Amino acid sequence: MATAQILDGGLGTSLEDKYGVKFNHSQPLWSSHFLIDNQDTLVACQRDFVEAGADVLLTATYQVSTEGFARTKIADFPNGIPRNAIPAYLARAVEVAEQASSHGTAKIALSLGPYGASMVPGQEYSGKYDAEHDTEESLYQWHLERLRLFAAVERLRDRVQYIALETLPRLDEIRAVRRAVQALGVATEEAGPRLWISCVFPGESEDLPDGSTIDQVVEAMLGNMSDGCIPWGIGMNCTKMHKLPGLIRKFEDAVGKLQAATPLHSIPTLVLYPDGTNGEVYNTTTKQWEEPDHMAGETQLKLQIMASERGQTNAGTANLSTATDWDLDSAIDSASDMSSYTTSLLREVTNYKYENGRRYHAYREGAYVLPNDEQDQDRQDLLHHIRGLLLDGKLFKAPIEKASTDGNGPRRVLDVGTGTGIWAIDFADQFPNCQVIGTDLSPIQPSWVPPNLHFQVEDCESEWTWNPNDPFDYIHVRDLGGAIQDWNKLLDQSMRNLKRGGYMELQEFDVELKSDDGSLEKHAPNATQLLALLQDASRKFGKNMDNAKGHAQRLREAGFEQVETEAYRVPVGAWPLDAKLKEIGRYNFAATMAGIDSYSLALLTRVLGWDSERTQVFLSTVKKELQDPKVHVYGDCSFAS
């Protein structure tokens, strides 16, 4: 199942911001100097990241080099730390990360910067190296020597889960590190840590600092090299967040071209490091990137990367791009194709409409009142993560294994209203022998997906045209409250397209909010009013939002047998005492804050005739009420199958 993996990121910056450390940037080891004289502070800072939700910790070794230690004079080594003493300090870096993660489940990534990071001043953003390290061969020898230092650390391969070669500014250095890792065998496909290689794209350019294009970068990272290792992950770091969408598209295009020319040896994970140059910080309560003045009283901590095992772009947390697992066997047939849609249809369905500062679908314009922009895609993915927490990682409640005739799981599955496609991607990964089809009004799903998954633009309220001789084993529908005019028709068409013994499952968050202590009525009257307005507006629109409670009865009336239903209480905010509910509440608070605009803007302005200013003022009041710690509200997430 796809799970977002958060990497700690700016260790040095957090040491400065939270612990008042004043770095001497002419000092050759930078934050690695703490391995020598201040391990306790390193442990405390890295533990902060774990407590804030980091899944992976980078070791404090980014600037480590033989030359850097040699220039570091301490009492025990007044002439500089010799080579034979360095492994002991590097072992400390792993020990620090192990101590920081001892009360959690954080994995450890060995951080290795480029040669330019060891220079004083650093040159990783320029790639302008000295003459002795200005060729691929000299860089290969330098990286090989540094890796040998780490190889001397006891049980290193068993103690770190990743090796991160970061911030590479030059094409020749990409090839050099692949050769060095291969030569020592510290990260192989069969065993040992997973290797990722990430490059830096500073400023506004979409080229490397040495002028290399992304096509050349991807070729250097993944192309066939008889003496070079194959990285588990590739990507970019120290890159402005607003550049990431465009860079991701170029990476996708480049990998597609490479795959078309020469089938790739393995499937890379795309790893992204957002850069804090725009002033965003990570809100550990809402799990969102926010401007500092939006975080009154909240803990601020810089978490620079998201990664995911079989994830997708924008999965996991709002306004933060995530690393993405790409299945290259299902890459597009040509680099110019965005998907399997024809060019004419693509123009039609991507001619999006803009209203109240949000983007809405173009196909069957006006049929759906929620936006399809990145803000709402993030919200959808948050809800997916919440369901994963509710179901302990499961994707469904229905006993779909019973729909299998051979015991190998379902053979053909339909995901109606797939949205970002995150559920369909996870399901296709879990059942690689099953054909999965996801449909939606908007083609916002990723292009590269598991080979057994296909997305297409469809209006589920139109007549279905699926082959009746090839029915589905399982039909999955969720979060279509306010999107369906005739539920009976939808369920009838589903019944006719299910195999005998197949299952249909409806998952829905209830529109109604509740509080057991009366805090909703006492402290959030505008929130209560908004819910009433939305239900009234959705009825007038002809697509009622309040459907969850009736799904079980609808299934029975459509002819489904042995219908079961279950509802889970989902808090809004971190007010519960139970640790699991507290975590769910934090995610749901972020989803609810985003959902207020998504669900309200079109209904209040289009249907009820409110002007934009009145709408925004009212919605701001509602958000402020729900942010009050005295408000203890929750909703229900229902499953009917």
Beta strands, then each sheet from edge to edge (+ up, - down):
strand 1: 3-7
strand 2: 56-58
strand 3: 107-112
strand 4: 162-168
strand 5: 194-200
strand 6: 233-240
strand 7: 269-275
strand 8: 281-283
strand 9: 288-290
strand 10: 300-301
strand 11: 305-309
strand 12: 324-325
strand 13: 353-355
strand 14: 358-360
strand 15: 412-416
strand 16: 435-440
strand 17: 453-457
strand 18: 472-478
strand 19: 498-509
strand 20: 565-572
strand 21: 633-640
sheet 1: 1+ 11-
sheet 2: 2+ 3+ 4+ 5+ 6+ 7+ 12-
sheet 3: 9+ 8- 10+
sheet 4: 13+ 14-
sheet 5: 17+ 16+ 15+ 18+ 19+ 21- 20+
end
